[in-house]
Amino acid sequence: MSTSTQPRKKFDLDVDGFLVDPQKWEPALAEQLAPQMGIADGLTKEHWDVINYIRRAYEKTGKCPNLFETCREINLRRAELKRLFPKGYMRGACKLAGISYKEAYLGADYLEHSAVDLHAIAQRQEYRVDVRGFLVDPDEWDEHYAGHRAFEMKIPGGKLTKMHWQVIRSLRSTFYKTGKVPTAAETCEANDLEIGELEALFPDGYHRGAVKIAGLRVR
């Protein structure tokens, strides 16, 4: 646990620099953290439009809106958002809004949906992937992307089950916490799974299956 030491205001931050209690957010937190986020000249109206939308969405739904929802709502291109928040969406914009990777998945209702159904929804969305089919920017991930990738893979029964989502969210939370993709062994330990159980969930393999569906990649 660390505490910001900027003048006037003190906020309880976790070891990754995220606000411990999102309910205790104040605009002063964003102003104080902005220089650490690569925003040297202060927060502009464009920054505040993003931050305020994230706060409103969180207060209404209990979870952090994804990058696509935020861009659509305030009519902002992804490249413009990247310019505004050089550290990225989750580690930049959401951190300034007092929301962490933990709140990104609270209240999410995508559990045992058919991969085919999610695939149909995902057709309305565009994702940038590399030549191997891995997502270029992990901040562009959403549940629809996971459904789209699962549709192409050998997911048993054609559905992402509660255990699939648990592994996927565990991967993403670990990545945002540590900046690294956990190993298969670490993922098994974190989710109380045997390696054979993980293989059964993701027949295409750990990296080409679980990691890819989670919108991550090992370079």
Stockholm file with secondary structure:
# STOCKHOLM 1.0

chainA/1-219         MSTSTQPRKKFDLDVDGFLVDPQKWEPALAEQLAPQMGIADGLTKEHWDVINYIRRAYEKTGKCPNLFETCREINLRRAELKRLFPKGYMRGACKLAGISYKEAYLGADYLEHSAVDLHAIAQRQEYRVDVRGFLVDPDEWDEHYAGHRAFEMKIPGGKLTKMHWQVIRSLRSTFYKTGKVPTAAETCEANDLEIGELEALFPDGYHRGAVKIAGLRVR
#=GR chainA/1-219 SS CEECCCSSCCCEECTTSCBSCGGGCCHHHHHHHGGGGTCTTCCCHHHHHHHHHHHHHHHHHSSCCCHHHHHHHTTCCHHHHHHHCTTCIIIIIIHHTTCCTTTTSTTCCCSSCBHHHHHHHHTTCCCCBCTTSCBSCGGGCCHHHHHHHHHHTTCGGGBCCHHHHHHHHHHHHHHHHHSSCCCHHHHHHHTTCCHHHHHHHCTTCIIIIIIHHTTCCCC
#=GC SS_cons         CEECCCSSCCCEECTTSCBSCGGGCCHHHHHHHGGGGTCTTCCCHHHHHHHHHHHHHHHHHSSCCCHHHHHHHTTCCHHHHHHHCTTCIIIIIIHHTTCCTTTTSTTCCCSSCBHHHHHHHHTTCCCCBCTTSCBSCGGGCCHHHHHHHHHHTTCGGGBCCHHHHHHHHHHHHHHHHHSSCCCHHHHHHHTTCCHHHHHHHCTTCIIIIIIHHTTCCCC
//
